[in-house]
Amino acid sequence: MDREYSVAATDRSVYDIAVIGDGAAAALVLLAAAESAPRCKLISIGPAAGPGAGLAYSTTDPAHLLNVVAARMSAYADRPDDFLDFLRAQHCPHQATDFVPRARYGAYLKARVAAARSGRDWPHRRTTVEAVQRVGDTWQLRGADGDDVCARHIVLALGAPPQRVPAGVDPAAIASQRYVPEPWSWLNANADRPAPQRTLIIGGGLTAVDLVLSLAARRDDACIHVLARHAAWPGVHSAELATAADPWCGAIDIPPLSCALAELRRLSAKGADWRALIDAQRPYTAARWARMSHGERQGFIRHALWLWQRARHRMAPQVAQRLASLQAAGRLSITAARQIQVRAEDSGCRVLWQGKDSADVQSLKVDLVLQATGVATLHDQHLPPLLGSLLSQGLARIDALRWGLEVDDQQRLIDAQGEVQPSVHVLGWLARGSRFECTAIPEIREAARRIAERLAGD
């Protein structure tokens, strides 16, 4: 166990704040607390050695880049050049408009957390929280190591829940390890081995893009097939930092979906950068989402969510150029697909699917299938133990879309009776159903600051 961050298993102190998680969201809460609540007694809990990298920034592949330029990735809103200052101190030759390898951002967060902990008794317990119980005015957290931590306030910064395996996947394919539901684990475990000759990826988002880059680099003759519902890669960032005004001037009530999309298209046709138009809405998206009815949200998800995600979560220009090069060389293909089935066969998998607008079944034999379908809805039989503990006691409830846990506009947990749990905050992925736009660094940074200031007041 890491000596710098470890805490004795026999410690029965009551902490003011327990931050559960060890990714970027947990790191940003710690950094915000160091400024807003420096005298609080704080502990972080997670399976890694300490908060910072998490899944997103633990990759060591230099081809895996941030999908935001360096100038916009500071951990501090009032110090926008802090990430750039870190890079300069590390003698990394990056400019403000560069898309930096994600590993360097993970190193940055770890360094800033280490500095924030310096001189403070803020331990880290390296375990996974599996159960939680309310005891008087405190929370008792039971770790997988069998020991407890008690805290007055909890911040759930757990990151994305695991992907669920689609119904059409043969369990024998998973047992053979030729179908991989968690591709990052496979990449890390096979970092020193060449990639399979023929790999199929299910999903076409940023995770799929990272997998393509790694597979292509590990084998010169690797052929990679991607099946995605709309056969579309993420959008591409502009080489310049364009800006635009929000079309509705920050108003929370905006026109219906079809009218809003038409207005964005009209402004783009007149010369406005569509990327800047999307980015201009980010400060207001959570409030607008909160005002939408459940039916309106479902309509957005059904008709426009994939368009929003493609436009909102973009890739670096050099990454797009690499994909185009691989496609031109015949090493990469992307196909629209639905009704996907995966069957185990000798030394590989047989993948069957239907085209987007066709009933004809297509088939392909590959050596390996990697799942990159994104975060699915929460289902009772697939819940992590901590969420199961909260839900079984009525301390939380799943949001109407089953994307995560229901929270209020201050990201405080809502229990089964609809009452706010003022001492439990939810940050990042698990708040998506209630907050929608809450998983990127700028949104997490702002939410972490508000939570830290609120807890400091308490």
N, C-alpha and C positions, 0 to 999 in steps of 0.2 A: 504493500500500500504506500502511496506517495506520502512521505514524511511531512512535507510542507502543508498538505491539506488534510491530513488524517485527523480523525477524532476518536478518542477511546470509546470502545463499545460499551463501557460501563458508565459513560457520561449520562446523567439523568437531569441535566440542567433544563430549564425552560427557556427557550429562545424566543426572541420577539418575532422573528421571521424565519420560516423555513422555505427555501427555494428548491423546488423539486424539478430536476432536469439538469443536463450538463451541456446543452447546445448554446447557440447564439442568443436565444431568448433568455436563458438563465444568466448568461454573461452580462447582457444588457441590464437586467434587473439588478445584479450586483453592482455594476458601475453606477447606476442611478442611485442606489441606496448609499453608496460611498459618498455621494455629494449631498443627497437630501436627508439621509438618516444615518450619519456617520457614527453616532453613539449607540445605535441599536445593537442588540445581540443577535447575530445572524448565523445561519448554517445552510449550506447547500448539500443536496443529496442527489446522487446519480451514479450510474455504473462506470463512468470514465474517471480518470485521475483528477479531474477538475473541470469546471465550466469553461466553455470557449468554442471548441471546434464542432462538436456534435457530428451528426451524419453529413450535413451539408458541406462542412469545411474541413473534414478529416481526410479527404482525398489527397493523395500525394502525386497524382497525375498532373503534370504541368499543362496538359491540354484542357483541363477542366477549369474554365474561366468564370469569374463573376459575370453575372448578366446585368450589372450596373457599373458605370464608370467609377474609377477610384475616388473622384471628387465628391461622390454622393454616398460614400460608405463609412463616414466617420461614426464612431460610437457615441459621439456627443453632438447634439444639435447646435450648441453654442460654440463649438470648435470644429467647423467643417473641414479643416485641413489636417485633422489629427491622424487619419489613416495615411495621408501623404507624408506627414512628418515621420511616422513610424517607418515607412518604406525608405525614406531618405536616410534615416538613422541606421537602417539595415543595409545601406548601399545598394538598394534595388533601383534600377534605372527605369522607373515608371513615371508617367506624366498624369495630369489630372484627368485626361480623357481616355486613359488606357483601361482595358479590361484585364484585371490582374488575376493570376492564378488563385484559385480559392484557397489553396493551402496557405498562402501568405496572409489571407484574411483570418484564417483560423489561428495562425501564429500571433497576429495582431491582437485578437480578442484575448488569447491566453496571456499575453504580455500585459495588457491593460488590467486584466483581472488580478494577476499577480501583484501589480503595483497597488491596486486598490486594497488588497488584503494586507499589504505591508503595514505593520504596526497595529493591526486590528485582530482580535481574537474571533476570526470568522472561519471556522473549520469546514471541511468538506468530508462527508461520509460517502465512501465508495461502495454503494449498494443500490438496489432498486426498491422503492417503496411499494409494498404489495397490499397494505391495508391501512385504513385511517379510521379513527374513532374520536368522537367528541367526548371530552372529559372535563366537565365544568366549563371554564372559560378558555380552555386550551385544546389543542389537537394532539392526539397521540398517533404517531406514524410508525408503523411496523415495517422494518426492512427485511429483505430476503435473507439477510444474515441473522435474523432472529432477534435483533435488538431494536429498541424504541428510541424515538426522538420526540420531544414535546415542544410545541411552539404555539404562540398566541395567534399568529397569522401564517397563512400558507399562500404561496404563489406557485401555481401549476404551470410550469414551462416545459412541457413534456415533449414537444416536437410532434411530428406526424406519426399517427398510429400505423401499424404494419398494414401492408396491402393484403387483401383477401384474394384467394385463388379463385378465378372464374369457374362457374359450374361445369363448363365443357372440358376441363382438364382431367385427364385420367390420373388417379392417384398413383398408379404404377410409374407414370412419367416423373412425378415428384420423387418417389422412392428411389428411382434410378439416378437421381440428381442430374437428369438431362433437362428437366424443367425447373427453373430457379425463380421462386416468388420474390426473393430478396436479392436483387442483382448486386448491390453494393457489397454484401457479404461475400458473394462469389468473386467479385473483382479483387477484393483485398486478399482472399485466400489463395487466389491464383495469380498474384501479381508477377511472379517469376516464371510463369509458364506461358507458352504461346497460346494464342486464341484458337478455338476450333476453326476448321476451314469454312463451315457453313453455320451461321447463327441466325436465328429469327428473334426479333424483338417485338413484343406486343405493346403498343403505345407509341405516340409520336411527339411527346413533350420534351422538356429540357433534360429529364433523366435519360430518355431514349437517346438524345443527342450525345450526352456524355458517354453512354455505353458504346455508341458507334465510334466515337473518337478513340476510346481505349482499345476496342477490338481491332480496329484498322491499324493502330500503331503496333500492336503486338504480333501481327502476322501480315506479311506483305501480300499474300494471296487470299486473305480472308474475304468471303462474300457475306454480306449482311443484308438481311431482308427485314423490313419494318412493316407491320400491319397496324394501321391506325384508322379510326372510323372515318375521318375525312381526308386521309392521305395528305396532310398539310403539316409542314414543319412550323415551329414557332416563328413569329415575326423577327425581323432583323433590326437592330439598333442603327440609327443614323451615325455617320462618322462625325457629326457635329452635334453640340448640345443645343438643340432648338427648344424654344419655350413658346407657350401659348396660354391664353386666358381660358378659364373654365367657360364653356358656352352659356351656362346658366348663372354666371356671376356668383357662384357659391350658394344659390338657393337650394334648399333641401327638397322641396316639392318640384319635380321636373316632369316634362311630358311623358306619356306612356312610352313603352319600350320602342315600338316601331317608329314613333315620331322622333325619339331621341337618336336612334340610329340614323334616321334620314338626315337629321341636322348635322351629325358628325360627318356623314358622307358629303353633305353640301359644303361644309367648311373645308374639308380636305380637297374637294374638287376646285375650290377657289384658291388653293395654294397653301393652306395651313398644313403643317406637318402632322400627320395622323398620330404619330408617336407622342408628340407634345400635347395634342388634344386629349389623349388617353391619360397622360401623366398629370395634366392639369386638374383632373377630377379626383385624384387620389385623396386629397384632404377631406373630401366631402362624401366619399363613397360609402363609408360605414354608416353615416347618418342617413343617407338616402336609402340604403339597404334596410335600415331599421324601420323606416316609414312604409316600406312595401308590405302588402298583405302576403299571406302564405301563397295564395294563388298567383300573385304577381311574381313572386320569387320562383315558383315552379315553372311559370312560363318563361322566365329569363333563362333558367337552367336548361329547359327543353330546347329553346330556339337560339339562344345567343351566348350561353356560357362558353362554348368552345371558341367562339369568335373573340370574346373578351380575353380569355386566357391566352390565345394566340397573339393578340395585340398587346396585352399587358405584360406577359412574361416572355421577353424577347432574348435573342442570342446575339453575341458579339459578331461584328461583320466578318472577322477572320474565321470564326467557326462556320458561318454560313458558306464562306468560300471553300472551306475544307469539305463540307458536305457536297457541294456542287462538284468539286473535283472527284470525289469518290463515285458519285452518280455518273459522271461523264466517263469514268474509267470502267464502268460496269460492275463495280464492287459493292454498290449500295443501291437498293431500290426501296420505294415506299408505296404501299398499295392500300386502297380503301377496303376495309373488311368489316364484316359483322358475323355473328353466329360462329365464333371461332371455337374449334375443338382441337385438343392435343392428345394424341395417343402414343403410348410407348411402343417403340420398335427396337429391334436389335441395333445396338450401338447408336441410337438416336431417337428422334421423335418424328411422327407424322402429324403435320399441321393441316387442318382442313378449315376452309372459310368460304363465305359467300361475299360477293362484291356488294358495294353500297346499294346499287340499284338492280341487282341481278340475283336470281335464284340458283344460278349455276354454282356448283361446289368446286372449288379449286383446292389443290393439294400440293404439299411440298415436304420432302424429307430433309431434315436438318440434323446437325450434330447436337445442337443446344438451343433451348428456348429461354429467353430472359423476359421476365414480366416487368413492364414499366408503365403500368396503367394509371398511376397516380393514387391518391388517397381515396379509398372507398368510404361508403357510409358505415356507421357503427352498427354492429349487430351483437345481440346479447351473447351468442356463442363464440364470438371472437374478441371479446373485450379484454384488455390488459387487466391484471388483478386489481390495480389501484382504482381504475374506473369502475370495475365490478363492485368493489367495496363501497365506494361512494353511492352508487346507484341502488344497491341492495338495501342500504340503510335509509334511503330517501333523502340523502344529503345533497343529491344532484339529480338532474334529469337531462336526457338527451334532447337536443333541440328538434324542432318539427321536421327538419330536413334530414335528421340523423347524421349530420356532418360532424357533430361534436357535442359539447356540453352547452346548455343554455346559460347565457350571462346577460347582465343588464348593460346599460350604456357606459358604466364605469368598469366593466369587465369583472364584476363580482358574480360569484356562482349563484345560481337560482336552484332551490331545492325542489323536491317532488310536489310540495304544496304551493309552489309559486312564490315562496318567500326568498328574499335576498339573504345570502350568507355573507355578511359584511367583512368577515375575516378570511375569506378565500377568494383570491383573484385568479383568473385564467388568462394566459398569455399565449399568443401564437395560434397554431393549427386548431386546437380544440375549441377556439372561440369563433371559427369561421361561420358557423350557421347563424350566429347572432350578429357578427361584425363584418363578415365577408372579406373586406380588404384589411387583413391583419397579420399577414405572414411574411412580409418583406421587411428588411432592416429599418427603413424610415418609420414604418408604422409600429413595429415592435419597439423601436427606440423611444418614440413618443409615448406609447402606452406604458412602457417601463418607467419613464420619468413620472408620469401621473400617478402610477401605483406607488412608487417610492415616496412621493410627496404626501400622498394620502396616509400611508402607513406611518410616516414620520409624525404627522399630526396626531394619529391615534396613540 
